[in-house]
Amino acid sequence: MVKHVVCWKLKSEVNGRSKLQNALEAKERLEGLREVIDEIRYIHVGINAPGTPEGNWDLILESEFTTLRDLEAYAVHPEHLKVVEFIKQITEARICVDYAKG
């Protein structure tokens, strides 16, 4: 099992939409990939809670894949790439860790 964890810092506003509005849309789009990408075994997106320290990251993706090859298939899937384009517009920074689970 491979765990794929990504965190993003979001811009405060993009195209008249607040950080929270964009975070909610990113969450919906990312979690919606479960319905169209068979390789995803688990996916959850969390939004940083209000009132937490200023330096916290804004958004986290936790997902699981059976194999590294499945993660690679997800990474290049056309529906995932559409979500990536949206997320690139709303983010300032990204960090990622992929690790073997189990």
Buried (B, 14 or more C-beta within 10 A) or exposed (E): EBBBBBBBBBBEEBEEBEBEBBBBBBBEBBBEBBEEBEBBBEBEBBBBEEEEEEEEBBBBBBBBBEEEEBBEBBBEBEBBEEBBEBBEEBBEEEEEEBEEEE
